[in-house]
Amino acid sequence: MIKSLEFKTALKVSIPVMMGYCVLGFAFGLLITSFNYPWYLAFLMSIFIYAGALQFLAIGFFSSKLGLIDIFITSIFVNIRQSFYGLSMLKKFKKSGKLKPYLIFGLTDETYALLTSIKDDEQLNKKYYYLYLSALNQFYWVFGTLVGAIFGSNISFDTKGLDFSLTALFIILAIEQYKANRNFTPFIIGAITSILAILLVPIDNMLIFAIVCSLLGMFILKKRLNNDK
């Protein structure tokens, strides 16, 4: 049974995410079919994996035939941030009952941002509001992916430069992080470790090297990072 007020509120709140997810999902679906993968692979990935940045990276994993261990380690480092901010949602999800597993699964960066930045209406049944918000956001992503995959499977399309959409996504996230923290130190650490990775490490291990070194750098400079907040 659909709770009308909760659904309408979630729909209204999720409109900004819809505009972004439909476009990025379309780009993902279009890009993966350009590598001659079947359209339904993109659809299934968006349903069962539902991790935008990692899904884009997965295309590179497939095309470069990266080893399972490298894929496993890289996937953990790319999405490890969700483990930390996910812990802060346990209190909100405490009374969600059987809905909790899906709420945890559907907790993306954008859904987390909405859940933590928008004040809850006391008239809402929270667990259904959280459910509809999470489900709508995933629907936007799946819908965009499906349309892009079907379009790419049936129409010849030049996808040159389309893979830059992932880079653009990370640039936007980085800008938003800077606006929130006003701290250049993490960006300097990331830039230095990336340059070192390019100069010192084979291309297959560059990403892992840069991520590990960045984490070590931030751990070493933890006090400075905390003082700059």
Contacts in CASP RR format, 6 or more apart in sequence:
PFRMAT RR
TARGET T0000
AUTHOR 0000-0000-0000
METHOD contacts of the structure
MODEL  1
MIKSLEFKTALKVSIPVMMGYCVLGFAFGLLITSFNYPWYLAFLMSIFIY
AGALQFLAIGFFSSKLGLIDIFITSIFVNIRQSFYGLSMLKKFKKSGKLK
PYLIFGLTDETYALLTSIKDDEQLNKKYYYLYLSALNQFYWVFGTLVGAI
FGSNISFDTKGLDFSLTALFIILAIEQYKANRNFTPFIIGAITSILAILL
VPIDNMLIFAIVCSLLGMFILKKRLNNDK
3 125 0 8 1.000
3 128 0 8 1.000
3 129 0 8 1.000
3 132 0 8 1.000
5 123 0 8 1.000
5 124 0 8 1.000
6 124 0 8 1.000
6 125 0 8 1.000
6 128 0 8 1.000
6 129 0 8 1.000
6 132 0 8 1.000
7 128 0 8 1.000
7 132 0 8 1.000
9 121 0 8 1.000
9 124 0 8 1.000
9 129 0 8 1.000
10 129 0 8 1.000
10 132 0 8 1.000
10 133 0 8 1.000
10 136 0 8 1.000
11 132 0 8 1.000
11 136 0 8 1.000
13 114 0 8 1.000
13 118 0 8 1.000
13 133 0 8 1.000
14 114 0 8 1.000
14 133 0 8 1.000
14 136 0 8 1.000
14 137 0 8 1.000
14 140 0 8 1.000
17 110 0 8 1.000
17 111 0 8 1.000
17 114 0 8 1.000
17 136 0 8 1.000
17 137 0 8 1.000
17 140 0 8 1.000
18 136 0 8 1.000
18 137 0 8 1.000
18 140 0 8 1.000
20 140 0 8 1.000
21 110 0 8 1.000
21 137 0 8 1.000
21 140 0 8 1.000
21 141 0 8 1.000
21 144 0 8 1.000
22 140 0 8 1.000
22 141 0 8 1.000
22 143 0 8 1.000
22 144 0 8 1.000
22 147 0 8 1.000
23 144 0 8 1.000
24 52 0 8 1.000
24 141 0 8 1.000
24 165 0 8 1.000
24 169 0 8 1.000
25 46 0 8 1.000
25 52 0 8 1.000
25 141 0 8 1.000
25 144 0 8 1.000
25 145 0 8 1.000
25 148 0 8 1.000
26 144 0 8 1.000
26 145 0 8 1.000
26 147 0 8 1.000
26 148 0 8 1.000
26 151 0 8 1.000
27 148 0 8 1.000
27 162 0 8 1.000
27 165 0 8 1.000
28 42 0 8 1.000
28 46 0 8 1.000
28 52 0 8 1.000
28 55 0 8 1.000
28 56 0 8 1.000
28 144 0 8 1.000
28 145 0 8 1.000
28 148 0 8 1.000
28 165 0 8 1.000
29 39 0 8 1.000
29 42 0 8 1.000
29 144 0 8 1.000
29 145 0 8 1.000
29 146 0 8 1.000
29 148 0 8 1.000
29 149 0 8 1.000
29 152 0 8 1.000
30 148 0 8 1.000
30 149 0 8 1.000
30 151 0 8 1.000
30 152 0 8 1.000
30 157 0 8 1.000
30 159 0 8 1.000
30 162 0 8 1.000
31 56 0 8 1.000
31 59 0 8 1.000
31 159 0 8 1.000
31 162 0 8 1.000
31 163 0 8 1.000
31 165 0 8 1.000
32 41 0 8 1.000
32 42 0 8 1.000
32 45 0 8 1.000
32 59 0 8 1.000
32 149 0 8 1.000
33 39 0 8 1.000
33 42 0 8 1.000
33 148 0 8 1.000
33 149 0 8 1.000
33 152 0 8 1.000
33 153 0 8 1.000
34 152 0 8 1.000
34 157 0 8 1.000
34 159 0 8 1.000
34 162 0 8 1.000
35 59 0 8 1.000
35 62 0 8 1.000
35 63 0 8 1.000
37 62 0 8 1.000
38 153 0 8 1.000
39 146 0 8 1.000
39 149 0 8 1.000
39 150 0 8 1.000
39 152 0 8 1.000
39 153 0 8 1.000
40 149 0 8 1.000
41 149 0 8 1.000
42 145 0 8 1.000
42 146 0 8 1.000
42 148 0 8 1.000
42 149 0 8 1.000
43 142 0 8 1.000
43 145 0 8 1.000
43 146 0 8 1.000
43 149 0 8 1.000
45 55 0 8 1.000
45 58 0 8 1.000
45 145 0 8 1.000
46 55 0 8 1.000
46 138 0 8 1.000
46 141 0 8 1.000
46 142 0 8 1.000
46 145 0 8 1.000
46 146 0 8 1.000
47 138 0 8 1.000
47 142 0 8 1.000
49 55 0 8 1.000
49 58 0 8 1.000
50 105 0 8 1.000
50 106 0 8 1.000
50 108 0 8 1.000
50 138 0 8 1.000
50 141 0 8 1.000
51 78 0 8 1.000
51 79 0 8 1.000
51 108 0 8 1.000
52 108 0 8 1.000
52 141 0 8 1.000
53 78 0 8 1.000
53 79 0 8 1.000
53 166 0 8 1.000
53 169 0 8 1.000
53 170 0 8 1.000
54 75 0 8 1.000
54 78 0 8 1.000
54 79 0 8 1.000
56 163 0 8 1.000
56 165 0 8 1.000
56 166 0 8 1.000
56 169 0 8 1.000
57 74 0 8 1.000
57 75 0 8 1.000
57 78 0 8 1.000
57 166 0 8 1.000
58 71 0 8 1.000
59 163 0 8 1.000
60 66 0 8 1.000
61 71 0 8 1.000
61 74 0 8 1.000
64 204 0 8 1.000
66 74 0 8 1.000
66 204 0 8 1.000
70 204 0 8 1.000
70 205 0 8 1.000
70 208 0 8 1.000
73 208 0 8 1.000
74 207 0 8 1.000
74 208 0 8 1.000
74 211 0 8 1.000
77 208 0 8 1.000
77 211 0 8 1.000
77 212 0 8 1.000
77 215 0 8 1.000
78 211 0 8 1.000
82 107 0 8 1.000
82 108 0 8 1.000
82 109 0 8 1.000
82 112 0 8 1.000
85 112 0 8 1.000
86 104 0 8 1.000
86 107 0 8 1.000
86 112 0 8 1.000
88 116 0 8 1.000
89 103 0 8 1.000
89 104 0 8 1.000
89 107 0 8 1.000
89 112 0 8 1.000
89 115 0 8 1.000
92 115 0 8 1.000
92 126 0 8 1.000
92 130 0 8 1.000
93 100 0 8 1.000
93 103 0 8 1.000
93 104 0 8 1.000
93 130 0 8 1.000
95 126 0 8 1.000
95 127 0 8 1.000
96 103 0 8 1.000
96 126 0 8 1.000
96 127 0 8 1.000
96 130 0 8 1.000
96 131 0 8 1.000
97 127 0 8 1.000
99 127 0 8 1.000
99 130 0 8 1.000
99 131 0 8 1.000
102 131 0 8 1.000
102 134 0 8 1.000
102 135 0 8 1.000
103 130 0 8 1.000
103 131 0 8 1.000
103 134 0 8 1.000
106 134 0 8 1.000
106 137 0 8 1.000
106 138 0 8 1.000
107 134 0 8 1.000
108 137 0 8 1.000
109 173 0 8 1.000
110 137 0 8 1.000
111 133 0 8 1.000
111 134 0 8 1.000
111 137 0 8 1.000
114 133 0 8 1.000
114 137 0 8 1.000
115 130 0 8 1.000
115 133 0 8 1.000
120 126 0 8 1.000
120 129 0 8 1.000
151 157 0 8 1.000
174 187 0 8 1.000
177 186 0 8 1.000
178 184 0 8 1.000
178 187 0 8 1.000
181 228 0 8 1.000
181 229 0 8 1.000
183 225 0 8 1.000
183 228 0 8 1.000
183 229 0 8 1.000
185 221 0 8 1.000
185 224 0 8 1.000
185 225 0 8 1.000
185 228 0 8 1.000
186 214 0 8 1.000
186 218 0 8 1.000
186 225 0 8 1.000
189 214 0 8 1.000
189 217 0 8 1.000
189 218 0 8 1.000
189 221 0 8 1.000
190 210 0 8 1.000
190 214 0 8 1.000
193 209 0 8 1.000
193 210 0 8 1.000
193 213 0 8 1.000
193 214 0 8 1.000
193 217 0 8 1.000
194 210 0 8 1.000
196 209 0 8 1.000
196 210 0 8 1.000
196 213 0 8 1.000
197 206 0 8 1.000
197 207 0 8 1.000
197 209 0 8 1.000
197 210 0 8 1.000
197 213 0 8 1.000
198 206 0 8 1.000
200 209 0 8 1.000
201 209 0 8 1.000
218 225 0 8 1.000
END
